[in-house]
């Protein structure tokens, strides 16, 4: 290794990153301290569903890296999901301005740079932010994920599963927190004590612990997240009218106060996608690339069953055409069983200020293939915007390790203006589906005899600003057409959307399929109702679920190993 000349090292990298298919351009190799723009480092687009890791110390450029990758994925027609923890990623909707310093950098790595905007959809957990509210029903979230949010122990988690079983058996729809609280209160009341005894493993004391946990969730304001209309994960698979992939940007302004909810919600999204998507085999490009930032939050304190579920999901969702990139500080943050499945590695600088840091550095170096670099020295001396990279080539073998100066994003590396974000949200077709909370008849109303509460107010929106017609959701007809495409081409099922009315205007809203009535005793009507929910019909899908369809809850519970009972 030490005897190789610079020319030999250069030839190794050039050969290793000469690829035939479409690629994501990452940057130019640094060899013996010099940038060589003739040695471009690339990631095959077809291999992005082999998952990856973006790691590095705070401030080394991880967020800029995923920003740059998201831009290229969108340009290649691949939808992207990412979480905007610091508020910087909203800049994807705003073209960057050039400068002499930027031009010098991009010229040095051979990047033909030009400022661009990208189609972005802004979401917010439960409306906690400017984005379109994202909600999930208690039923579809499931007992294991809910136990994770509530930090229940194994015994309490098992007891919560029994509560869900009782609710399913008795057609008590668990839509929001008050529904679950009502079921538990019923089971611990004099009226429900016989039912409690039949459940066997659920003690009154444990039910009380769960009940207090629900009160704590309400005190944190999480009742805004659990409810309807439930977000349909098929929304993440959309492309813009011009063919670019839509970048779904989840705002997380209060992450530090709700880290467990954030990480568990991301797992819910993946689990729902896993069950909804058909097997795809090897594709020229992924159907979706999912960047899971602050990945350590997902694994901290997780039970063995939860970790096994994550490992299974990561391993199998690859065949559905979904790529997952974990973003964290060191590879040690990711369990070995998951880390072993991350074929694409982008490692930013690490710092070795403490003995623990030094140990983490050695562990990181040991996970890379043999290379022409002294990786301990390279990783501790790499500058901001540089990374050590190895990816899977088109033949499924690792590429040579390359110290790389990374490309610069072409949109703003920072937040977009609040005015632009609000106008984008206001002009989104998703706002009409998810902007207004609804409260349908469910377990709470059935057990208490009270009428459903009035629906909530719509999220305030502003009219689109001029020049944003290319943004997602610019016309209802476009959204309906995209819904049909997702159902037929990606989900592999007949579309539930009516064909467009050729005599109507292009923005005329498409007629919805008639809302199905829930069969009293289940039966095949439940499955039909699930199909009628539609790929993008979040409101209708939520209504169908609330009326008794078990599809969503069973799919999710199947991933996490809990018992399910599909109504047929």
Residue pairs with C-beta under 8 A, 6 or more apart in sequence:
1 370
1 371
1 372
4 12
4 372
6 31
6 32
6 34
9 31
9 32
9 372
10 29
10 31
10 36
10 38
10 39
12 372
12 400
13 29
13 31
13 36
13 39
13 41
13 400
13 402
14 38
14 39
16 393
16 399
16 400
16 402
17 39
17 40
17 41
17 42
17 399
17 400
17 402
19 42
19 44
19 393
19 394
20 394
21 44
21 45
21 46
21 284
21 394
22 44
22 45
22 46
22 76
22 284
22 285
23 42
23 43
23 44
23 45
24 42
24 43
24 44
24 45
24 48
24 69
24 72
24 73
24 76
25 40
25 41
25 42
25 72
25 111
25 407
26 41
26 42
26 43
26 69
26 346
26 389
26 404
26 406
26 407
27 40
27 41
27 109
27 387
27 404
27 405
27 406
27 407
28 35
28 36
28 37
28 39
28 40
28 41
28 108
28 109
28 110
28 404
28 405
29 35
29 36
29 39
29 40
29 41
29 402
29 403
29 404
30 36
30 386
30 403
30 404
30 405
31 39
31 403
35 108
35 109
35 405
37 108
37 109
37 110
38 110
39 402
40 110
41 389
41 402
41 404
42 391
43 69
43 344
43 391
44 391
44 392
44 393
44 394
45 76
45 78
45 284
45 285
45 286
46 282
46 283
46 284
46 285
46 394
47 343
47 344
47 391
47 392
47 393
47 394
47 396
48 73
48 78
48 285
48 286
48 289
48 323
48 344
49 283
49 286
49 289
49 318
49 321
49 322
49 323
50 318
50 323
50 341
50 343
50 344
50 392
51 314
51 318
51 323
51 324
51 325
51 326
51 341
51 342
51 343
51 344
52 323
52 324
52 325
52 326
52 342
52 343
52 344
52 345
52 346
52 391
53 325
53 326
53 327
53 328
53 331
53 334
53 339
53 342
53 344
53 345
53 346
53 347
54 62
54 65
54 66
54 291
54 325
54 326
54 327
54 328
54 346
54 348
55 62
55 327
55 328
55 329
55 330
55 331
55 333
55 345
55 346
55 347
55 348
55 364
56 62
56 329
56 347
56 348
56 349
56 350
56 387
57 329
57 348
57 349
57 350
57 351
58 329
59 384
60 348
60 349
60 382
60 384
61 348
61 384
61 385
61 386
61 387
61 406
62 327
62 348
63 86
63 88
63 89
63 293
63 327
64 385
64 406
64 409
64 413
65 346
65 348
65 387
65 406
66 82
66 89
66 291
66 293
66 325
66 327
67 88
67 89
67 91
67 92
67 409
67 411
67 413
68 406
68 407
68 408
68 409
69 289
69 291
69 325
70 80
70 82
70 89
70 92
70 118
70 247
70 289
70 291
71 92
71 116
71 118
71 409
71 410
71 411
73 79
73 80
73 245
73 289
74 80
74 118
74 119
74 244
74 245
74 246
74 247
75 118
75 244
76 245
76 285
77 239
77 243
77 244
77 245
77 285
78 245
78 285
78 286
78 287
78 288
78 289
79 236
79 237
79 238
79 239
79 245
79 246
79 247
79 248
79 287
79 288
79 289
80 245
80 246
80 247
80 248
80 288
80 289
80 290
80 291
81 236
81 247
81 248
81 250
81 269
81 288
81 289
81 290
81 291
82 89
82 247
82 248
82 249
82 250
82 290
82 291
82 293
83 249
83 250
83 252
83 262
83 266
83 291
83 292
83 293
83 294
84 90
84 249
84 250
84 251
84 252
85 252
85 255
85 293
85 294
87 251
87 253
87 415
88 413
88 414
88 415
89 249
90 120
90 122
90 249
90 251
90 415
90 416
90 421
91 409
91 411
91 412
91 413
91 414
91 415
91 416
92 117
92 118
92 120
92 247
92 249
92 411
92 412
92 416
93 117
93 118
93 120
93 411
93 416
93 420
93 421
93 424
93 471
94 117
94 411
94 412
94 416
94 417
94 420
95 115
95 116
95 117
95 410
95 411
95 412
96 102
96 115
96 116
96 409
96 410
96 411
96 412
96 413
97 115
98 113
98 115
102 113
102 408
103 113
105 405
105 408
106 112
106 113
106 407
106 408
108 405
109 405
109 407
111 407
111 408
113 408
113 410
114 410
115 410
115 411
116 410
116 411
117 411
118 244
118 247
118 411
119 240
119 242
119 244
119 245
119 246
119 247
119 470
119 471
119 472
120 246
120 247
120 248
120 249
120 424
120 471
120 472
121 132
121 235
121 238
121 246
121 247
121 248
121 249
121 424
121 428
121 430
121 472
121 473
122 129
122 130
122 131
122 132
122 249
122 251
122 421
122 424
122 425
122 428
123 131
123 132
123 133
123 134
123 231
123 248
123 249
123 250
123 251
124 130
124 131
124 132
124 133
124 134
124 250
124 251
124 253
125 133
125 134
125 225
125 250
125 251
125 252
125 258
125 261
125 262
125 265
126 133
126 134
126 135
126 221
126 222
126 224
126 225
126 226
127 133
127 224
127 459
128 221
128 224
128 225
128 251
128 253
128 254
129 251
129 252
129 253
130 251
130 418
130 421
130 422
130 425
131 249
131 250
131 251
131 421
131 425
132 425
132 428
132 430
132 431
132 434
132 435
132 459
133 224
133 434
133 435
133 437
133 459
134 225
134 231
134 250
134 265
134 434
135 224
135 225
135 226
135 227
135 228
135 229
135 230
135 231
135 434
135 437
136 225
136 226
136 230
136 231
136 265
136 268
137 174
137 175
137 176
137 226
137 227
137 228
137 230
137 542
137 545
137 546
137 552
138 146
138 174
138 175
138 176
138 177
138 179
138 180
138 226
139 164
139 167
139 173
139 174
139 175
139 545
139 552
139 553
140 230
140 268
140 272
140 545
140 552
140 553
140 556
141 226
141 268
141 556
142 164
142 268
142 553
142 556
142 557
142 560
142 562
143 157
143 160
143 161
143 163
143 164
143 557
143 562
144 157
144 161
144 305
144 306
144 309
144 557
144 560
144 561
144 562
145 264
145 267
145 268
145 271
145 556
145 560
146 160
147 156
147 157
147 160
148 260
148 264
148 267
148 302
148 303
148 306
149 217
149 222
149 260
149 261
149 264
150 210
150 213
150 214
150 216
150 217
151 213
151 260
151 301
152 160
152 209
152 210
152 213
154 303
154 305
155 206
156 206
156 209
156 210
157 303
158 201
159 201
159 202
159 203
159 206
159 207
159 210
160 210
161 562
161 563
162 199
162 200
162 201
162 202
163 180
163 183
163 184
163 187
163 199
163 202
163 207
163 210
164 174
164 562
165 199
165 563
166 172
166 183
166 187
166 195
166 199
167 173
167 174
167 180
167 183
167 443
168 550
168 553
168 565
169 565
171 548
172 179
172 183
172 442
172 443
172 446
172 447
173 179
173 440
173 441
173 442
173 443
173 545
173 546
173 547
173 548
174 180
174 183
174 442
174 443
175 226
175 227
175 228
175 439
175 440
175 442
175 443
175 546
176 223
176 226
176 227
176 228
176 439
176 442
176 444
177 214
177 217
177 218
177 222
177 223
177 226
178 223
178 444
179 442
179 443
179 444
180 214
180 443
181 211
181 214
181 215
181 444
182 443
182 444
182 447
182 448
183 443
183 447
184 207
184 210
184 211
184 214
185 211
185 447
186 192
186 195
186 447
187 193
187 195
187 196
187 199
187 202
187 207
188 196
188 204
188 207
188 208
188 211
196 202
196 204
196 207
217 223
220 257
220 258
222 258
222 261
224 437
225 261
225 265
227 437
227 438
227 439
228 437
228 438
228 439
228 440
228 539
228 542
228 543
228 546
229 433
229 434
229 436
229 437
229 438
229 538
229 539
229 541
229 542
229 543
230 538
230 541
230 542
230 545
230 552
231 434
231 538
232 533
232 534
232 535
232 536
232 537
232 538
232 541
233 269
233 272
233 273
233 276
234 276
234 483
234 486
234 487
234 490
234 491
234 535
234 536
235 248
235 430
235 536
235 538
236 248
236 269
236 273
236 288
237 287
237 288
237 486
237 490
237 535
238 245
238 246
238 472
238 482
238 486
238 536
239 245
239 246
239 482
239 485
240 246
240 470
240 471
240 472
241 470
241 474
241 478
242 470
246 472
252 262
255 262
255 294
259 294
259 297
260 297
262 294
262 297
263 294
263 297
263 298
264 298
266 292
266 298
267 298
267 309
267 310
267 313
268 556
269 290
270 290
270 313
270 317
270 322
270 324
271 309
271 313
271 555
271 556
271 559
271 560
272 552
272 555
272 556
273 288
273 317
273 320
273 322
274 313
274 316
274 317
274 320
274 322
274 559
275 555
275 556
275 558
275 559
276 491
276 555
277 287
277 317
277 320
277 321
277 322
277 490
277 491
278 320
278 491
278 492
279 319
279 320
280 287
280 319
280 320
280 321
281 319
283 321
286 321
286 322
286 323
287 320
287 321
287 322
287 490
288 321
288 322
288 323
289 322
289 323
289 324
289 325
290 322
290 323
290 324
290 325
291 325
291 327
292 298
292 324
292 325
292 326
292 327
293 327
294 327
294 328
295 326
295 327
295 328
295 333
295 334
296 328
296 329
296 333
296 334
298 310
299 307
299 310
299 333
299 334
299 335
302 310
305 560
305 561
306 560
307 335
307 337
308 561
309 559
309 560
309 561
310 338
311 335
311 337
311 338
311 341
312 559
313 559
314 324
314 338
314 341
315 341
317 324
318 341
325 344
326 334
326 338
326 342
328 334
330 350
330 360
330 363
330 364
331 339
331 347
331 363
331 364
331 367
332 360
332 363
332 364
334 342
339 367
343 391
343 392
343 398
344 390
344 391
344 392
345 367
345 368
345 388
345 389
345 390
345 391
346 387
346 388
346 389
347 364
347 368
347 379
347 387
347 388
347 389
348 382
348 386
348 387
349 379
349 380
349 381
349 382
349 383
349 384
349 386
349 387
350 357
350 360
350 361
350 364
350 379
350 380
351 357
351 380
352 358
352 361
352 380
361 376
361 379
361 380
362 376
364 379
365 375
365 376
365 379
368 375
368 388
368 390
368 401
369 390
369 398
369 400
369 401
371 390
371 400
371 401
372 400
372 401
373 388
373 401
373 403
375 388
375 401
378 388
378 403
379 388
382 388
382 403
385 405
385 406
385 408
386 403
386 404
386 405
386 406
387 403
387 404
387 406
388 401
388 402
388 403
388 404
389 399
389 401
389 402
389 403
389 404
390 398
390 399
390 400
390 401
390 402
391 398
391 399
392 398
392 399
393 399
419 462
419 465
420 465
422 460
422 461
422 462
423 462
423 463
423 464
423 465
423 468
424 464
424 468
424 471
425 431
425 459
425 461
425 462
426 460
426 461
426 462
426 463
426 464
427 461
427 463
427 464
427 468
427 471
427 473
427 474
428 461
428 471
428 472
428 473
429 472
429 473
429 474
429 475
429 476
429 478
429 479
430 472
430 473
430 538
431 458
431 459
431 461
431 473
433 536
433 537
433 538
433 539
434 538
434 539
435 458
435 459
435 461
436 455
436 456
436 457
436 458
436 459
437 455
437 456
437 457
438 455
438 456
438 539
438 542
438 543
439 452
439 453
439 454
439 455
439 456
440 452
440 542
440 543
440 546
440 547
441 452
441 546
442 452
442 546
444 450
445 451
445 452
464 471
464 474
468 474
473 479
475 506
475 507
476 507
476 508
476 509
476 510
477 500
477 506
477 507
477 508
477 510
479 536
480 497
480 500
480 509
480 510
480 536
481 500
482 536
483 495
483 497
483 534
483 535
483 536
483 537
484 495
484 497
484 535
486 535
486 536
487 493
487 494
487 495
487 496
487 497
487 534
487 535
488 494
488 495
491 535
493 531
495 534
495 535
496 513
496 531
496 532
496 533
496 534
496 535
496 537
497 510
497 513
497 534
498 510
498 511
498 512
498 513
500 510
501 508
501 510
501 511
512 537
512 540
513 532
513 534
513 540
515 532
515 540
515 543
515 544
516 525
516 528
516 529
516 532
516 544
516 547
517 525
517 547
518 525
518 526
518 529
518 544
518 547
518 548
518 549
519 525
519 526
519 548
519 567
522 548
522 550
522 567
522 568
523 567
523 568
524 568
526 548
526 549
526 550
526 551
526 566
526 567
526 568
527 549
527 551
527 566
527 567
527 568
529 544
529 547
529 548
529 549
530 541
530 544
530 549
530 551
530 552
532 540
532 544
533 540
533 541
533 544
533 545
533 549
533 551
534 540
534 541
541 552
545 551
545 552
545 553
548 567
549 567
550 564
550 565
550 566
550 567
551 566
553 564
554 564
554 565
554 566
557 563
557 564
558 564
